[in-house]
């Protein structure tokens, strides 16, 4: 670690990009603190942009430093090169957690679940995981009328209270699902959050609200059928790649999850990502969502890294 930092100091000093003192301090701090491109890296790249060979060499040195530092921030047993790009989470167990403790109100247990998700998202920012998607409200959840109003209010409360914190972590937030059936005030807040975070370059958080896997497949099919009908698409041009582009998860760089986590011990996907989970590794945790802690998350990641992913091959 010290050798790598020192080598970068020498490179920066020779090229005149930054002083050795500035680089040694900032390179270490920025690589650990920023879940997005390091300001120092951007500055140095500009200052030596006229020499492509030297720029490439210097950028590679900084990348190596950051890779080592990420390794140092990871808990023991985790390897940065084996971390998933996209983690999907089915939030489950809030009601049972509350019933076990005799809570009659819905919001306290859901707030605890929200706290857990926020902690996981910020850990993923720290460890450079690219995408996290959460199944917050399904198309089937409307059959629970006593919960719907409370949950809609909670969604608004969380987004209003936590937006600046997510901005501080450079998180881009997208919402997938049929938003037309949500309360008008929530629709407006969703638009504000998406617009405010669209330019962020860190982790991409996808929140599935009024979403279902069947809904997504159906809307993609209708979109393709409409294009065939108006002549902008030929039937023989329809393939998996084109279909995937019509799914709502196409807004993410990595639309298909590498890892799916479901809390509370239930072992089903409950109409979540029906297309996207074709080759996803699945982990069912017995912990209910409010009890799911950092050590449980690490356990899941260690299990994931021990698996051999074949994608249908040998």
C-alpha positions as CSV (number, residue, x, y, z in Angstrom):
1,X,0.0,0.0,0.0
2,X,2.7,2.5,1.0
3,X,4.8,1.5,-2.0
4,X,1.9,2.2,-4.4
5,X,1.1,5.6,-2.9
6,X,4.8,6.5,-3.0
7,X,5.1,5.4,-6.6
8,X,2.1,7.6,-7.5
9,X,3.7,10.5,-5.6
10,X,6.8,10.1,-7.8
11,X,4.8,10.0,-11.0
12,X,2.8,13.1,-10.1
13,X,5.9,15.0,-9.0
14,X,7.8,14.2,-12.2
15,X,5.0,15.1,-14.5
16,X,4.3,18.3,-12.5
17,X,0.6,17.5,-12.1
18,X,0.5,17.8,-8.3
19,X,2.9,18.1,-5.4
20,X,4.0,14.9,-3.6
21,X,2.4,16.1,-0.4
22,X,-1.0,16.8,-2.0
23,X,-1.1,13.5,-3.8
24,X,-0.1,11.3,-0.9
25,X,-2.8,12.8,1.3
26,X,-5.6,13.3,-1.2
27,X,-5.1,10.1,-3.1
28,X,-5.6,8.0,0.0
29,X,-8.5,10.1,1.4
30,X,-10.4,10.4,-1.9
31,X,-10.1,6.8,-2.8
32,X,-11.7,5.8,0.5
33,X,-14.3,8.6,0.8
34,X,-15.6,9.1,-2.7
35,X,-17.9,6.4,-4.2
36,X,-17.5,8.3,-7.5
37,X,-14.5,9.5,-9.7
38,X,-11.9,11.0,-7.5
39,X,-11.5,14.8,-7.9
40,X,-7.7,14.4,-7.7
41,X,-7.8,11.9,-10.6
42,X,-9.9,14.2,-12.7
43,X,-7.6,17.2,-11.9
44,X,-4.4,15.2,-12.7
45,X,-5.9,13.8,-15.9
46,X,-6.6,17.4,-17.1
47,X,-3.1,18.6,-16.2
48,X,-1.4,15.9,-18.2
49,X,-3.9,15.4,-21.0
50,X,-1.5,16.5,-23.7
51,X,0.6,13.4,-23.3
52,X,-1.5,10.3,-23.8
53,X,1.1,7.8,-22.7
54,X,1.9,9.6,-19.4
55,X,-1.8,10.2,-18.7
56,X,-2.5,6.5,-19.2
57,X,0.4,5.4,-16.9
58,X,-0.6,7.9,-14.2
59,X,-4.3,6.9,-14.3
60,X,-3.3,3.3,-14.0
61,X,-1.2,4.0,-11.0
62,X,-4.1,5.8,-9.3
63,X,-6.5,3.0,-10.2
64,X,-4.1,0.5,-8.6
65,X,-3.9,2.6,-5.4
66,X,-7.7,2.8,-5.2
67,X,-8.1,-0.9,-5.8
68,X,-5.8,-1.7,-2.9
69,X,-7.6,0.8,-0.7
70,X,-11.0,-0.8,-1.6
71,X,-9.5,-4.1,-0.6
72,X,-8.5,-2.7,2.7
73,X,-12.0,-1.3,3.4
74,X,-13.6,-4.7,2.6
75,X,-14.3,-7.0,5.5
76,X,-12.1,-10.1,5.7
77,X,-13.0,-12.8,3.3
78,X,-14.3,-10.5,0.5
79,X,-12.5,-10.0,-2.7
80,X,-13.3,-6.8,-4.7
81,X,-13.0,-8.6,-8.1
82,X,-15.7,-11.1,-7.1
83,X,-18.2,-8.6,-5.8
84,X,-21.5,-8.6,-7.7
85,X,-22.3,-5.6,-10.0
86,X,-26.0,-5.7,-9.3
87,X,-27.7,-6.8,-6.0
88,X,-31.5,-7.1,-5.9
89,X,-33.3,-7.3,-2.6
90,X,-36.9,-8.4,-1.8
91,X,-37.9,-6.6,1.4
92,X,-39.8,-9.1,3.6
93,X,-40.6,-9.7,7.2
94,X,-41.7,-6.2,8.4
95,X,-45.2,-7.2,9.5
96,X,-44.1,-10.4,11.2
97,X,-41.3,-8.6,13.0
98,X,-43.8,-6.1,14.3
99,X,-46.3,-8.8,15.4
100,X,-43.7,-10.6,17.3
101,X,-43.0,-7.5,19.3
102,X,-46.7,-6.6,19.8
103,X,-46.5,-3.4,17.7
104,X,-49.9,-2.3,16.4
105,X,-48.7,0.5,14.2
106,X,-47.3,-0.2,10.8
107,X,-44.8,2.6,10.4
108,X,-42.2,1.8,13.1
109,X,-41.3,-1.6,11.7
110,X,-41.2,-0.2,8.1
111,X,-39.0,2.6,9.3
112,X,-36.6,0.0,10.8
113,X,-36.6,-1.8,7.5
114,X,-35.9,1.4,5.6
115,X,-32.9,2.0,7.9
116,X,-31.5,-1.4,7.1
117,X,-31.8,-0.7,3.3
118,X,-30.1,2.6,3.6
119,X,-27.2,1.0,5.5
120,X,-26.8,-1.6,2.8
121,X,-26.9,1.0,0.0
122,X,-24.2,3.0,1.7
123,X,-22.0,-0.1,2.3
124,X,-22.4,-0.9,-1.5
125,X,-21.3,2.7,-2.2
126,X,-18.2,2.2,-0.1
127,X,-17.4,-1.2,-1.7
128,X,-18.0,0.1,-5.3
129,X,-21.0,-2.1,-6.1
130,X,-22.6,-0.6,-9.2
131,X,-26.4,-1.3,-8.8
132,X,-28.8,-2.0,-6.0
133,X,-32.5,-2.6,-6.7
134,X,-35.2,-3.1,-4.1
135,X,-38.7,-4.5,-4.3
136,X,-40.5,-1.9,-2.3
137,X,-44.1,-2.3,-3.4
138,X,-45.5,-4.9,-5.7
139,X,-48.5,-4.7,-8.1
140,X,-50.2,-7.2,-5.7
141,X,-49.7,-5.1,-2.5
142,X,-52.8,-3.1,-3.3
143,X,-54.9,-5.9,-1.7
144,X,-53.7,-4.7,1.7
145,X,-55.7,-1.5,1.9
146,X,-54.8,-0.8,5.6
147,X,-51.1,-0.7,4.7
148,X,-51.2,1.2,1.4
149,X,-51.9,4.7,2.7
150,X,-49.3,4.3,5.5
151,X,-46.7,3.0,3.0
152,X,-47.3,5.8,0.5
153,X,-46.9,8.3,3.2
154,X,-43.7,6.6,4.4
155,X,-42.2,6.6,0.9
156,X,-42.7,10.3,0.7
157,X,-41.3,10.9,4.2
158,X,-38.2,8.8,3.4
159,X,-37.5,10.5,0.1
160,X,-37.9,14.0,1.5
161,X,-35.7,13.3,4.6
162,X,-33.0,11.2,3.0
163,X,-32.5,12.8,-0.5
164,X,-29.6,15.0,0.6
165,X,-27.8,12.1,2.2
166,X,-28.1,10.0,-1.0
167,X,-26.8,13.0,-2.9
168,X,-23.8,13.2,-0.6
169,X,-23.0,9.6,-1.6
170,X,-23.4,10.5,-5.3
171,X,-26.3,7.9,-5.7
172,X,-28.4,8.0,-8.8
173,X,-32.0,7.0,-8.0
174,X,-34.5,5.6,-10.5
175,X,-38.0,4.3,-9.9
176,X,-39.5,1.4,-12.0
177,X,-43.0,0.2,-12.1
178,X,-46.4,1.7,-13.0
179,X,-46.2,5.1,-11.4
180,X,-49.5,6.3,-12.9
181,X,-51.5,4.6,-10.0
182,X,-49.5,6.2,-7.3
183,X,-50.7,9.3,-5.4
184,X,-50.1,12.5,-7.3
185,X,-47.9,13.9,-4.6
186,X,-45.7,10.8,-4.7
187,X,-45.5,10.9,-8.5
188,X,-44.3,14.5,-8.3
189,X,-41.7,13.7,-5.6
190,X,-40.4,10.7,-7.6
191,X,-39.9,13.0,-10.6
192,X,-38.0,15.5,-8.4
193,X,-35.8,12.8,-6.9
194,X,-35.0,11.3,-10.3
195,X,-34.2,14.7,-11.8
196,X,-32.0,15.7,-8.8
197,X,-29.9,12.5,-8.9
198,X,-29.8,11.9,-12.7
199,X,-26.3,13.3,-13.0
200,X,-24.8,11.4,-10.1
201,X,-22.1,8.9,-11.1
202,X,-22.0,6.6,-8.1
203,X,-24.1,3.7,-7.2
204,X,-27.4,3.3,-9.1
205,X,-30.4,2.6,-6.8
206,X,-33.5,1.3,-8.5
207,X,-36.6,1.3,-6.4
208,X,-39.4,-1.0,-7.7
209,X,-42.7,0.6,-6.7
210,X,-46.0,-0.8,-8.0
211,X,-43.8,-3.1,-10.0
212,X,-44.3,-6.8,-10.9
213,X,-42.3,-9.1,-13.2
214,X,-45.4,-9.9,-15.2
215,X,-46.2,-6.2,-15.6
216,X,-42.7,-5.5,-16.9
217,X,-42.9,-8.4,-19.5
218,X,-46.3,-7.2,-20.6
219,X,-45.4,-3.6,-21.0
220,X,-42.3,-4.6,-23.0
221,X,-44.4,-6.9,-25.2
222,X,-46.9,-4.1,-25.9
223,X,-44.2,-1.7,-26.8
224,X,-42.6,-4.1,-29.2
225,X,-46.1,-5.0,-30.7
226,X,-46.8,-1.3,-31.2
227,X,-43.5,-0.8,-33.1
228,X,-44.3,-3.8,-35.3
229,X,-47.7,-2.4,-36.0
230,X,-46.5,1.1,-37.0
231,X,-43.8,-0.4,-39.2
232,X,-40.8,0.8,-37.2
233,X,-39.8,-2.8,-36.3
234,X,-39.9,-6.0,-38.2
235,X,-40.9,-9.3,-36.5
236,X,-37.7,-11.0,-37.6
237,X,-35.7,-8.3,-35.7
238,X,-37.1,-9.3,-32.3
239,X,-34.5,-11.0,-30.2
240,X,-33.5,-11.2,-26.5
241,X,-31.3,-8.1,-26.7
242,X,-34.1,-6.0,-28.2
243,X,-36.7,-7.4,-25.6
244,X,-34.3,-6.6,-22.7
245,X,-34.0,-3.0,-23.9
246,X,-37.8,-2.6,-23.5
247,X,-37.8,-3.8,-19.9
248,X,-37.9,-1.0,-17.3
249,X,-34.6,-2.2,-15.8
250,X,-32.9,-1.1,-19.0
251,X,-32.2,2.2,-17.2
252,X,-29.3,0.6,-15.4
253,X,-25.8,-0.2,-16.7
254,X,-26.2,-3.7,-15.3
255,X,-30.0,-4.5,-15.6
256,X,-29.8,-8.2,-14.6
257,X,-28.9,-8.9,-10.9
258,X,-25.9,-11.1,-10.1
259,X,-27.4,-11.7,-6.6
260,X,-30.9,-11.7,-5.2
261,X,-31.4,-11.5,-1.5
262,X,-34.8,-12.2,0.2
263,X,-35.2,-11.7,3.9
264,X,-37.5,-13.5,6.4
265,X,-37.0,-17.0,5.2
266,X,-39.6,-17.1,2.4
267,X,-38.2,-19.0,-0.6
268,X,-39.9,-17.5,-3.7
269,X,-39.4,-14.5,-5.9
270,X,-43.0,-13.3,-5.7
271,X,-43.3,-11.8,-9.2
272,X,-40.2,-9.7,-8.9
273,X,-37.7,-9.9,-11.9
274,X,-39.1,-12.7,-14.0
275,X,-36.9,-12.1,-17.0
276,X,-33.9,-10.6,-15.3
277,X,-33.3,-13.4,-12.7
278,X,-32.5,-16.1,-15.3
279,X,-29.0,-16.6,-14.1
280,X,-29.0,-14.8,-10.8
281,X,-27.6,-16.4,-7.6
282,X,-30.3,-16.4,-4.9
283,X,-29.8,-16.2,-1.1
284,X,-32.7,-16.6,1.3
285,X,-32.0,-15.2,4.7
286,X,-34.0,-16.4,7.7
287,X,-33.5,-12.9,9.2
288,X,-36.5,-10.6,9.0
289,X,-35.7,-7.3,7.3
290,X,-35.5,-5.1,10.4
291,X,-33.0,-7.6,11.9
292,X,-30.8,-7.9,8.8
293,X,-27.5,-6.4,9.8
294,X,-24.1,-5.7,8.2
295,X,-22.7,-9.0,9.3
296,X,-25.6,-10.8,7.6
297,X,-25.0,-8.9,4.4
298,X,-21.3,-9.8,4.5
299,X,-22.3,-13.5,5.0
300,X,-24.4,-13.3,1.9
301,X,-21.6,-11.8,-0.2
302,X,-19.1,-14.4,1.1
303,X,-21.5,-17.1,0.0
304,X,-21.9,-15.5,-3.4
305,X,-18.2,-15.3,-3.9
306,X,-17.8,-19.1,-3.3
307,X,-20.3,-20.0,-6.0
308,X,-19.3,-20.9,-9.5
309,X,-21.5,-19.2,-12.0
310,X,-21.9,-21.2,-15.3
311,X,-24.7,-19.4,-17.1
312,X,-26.0,-22.7,-18.4
313,X,-22.6,-23.9,-19.5
314,X,-20.0,-26.2,-18.0
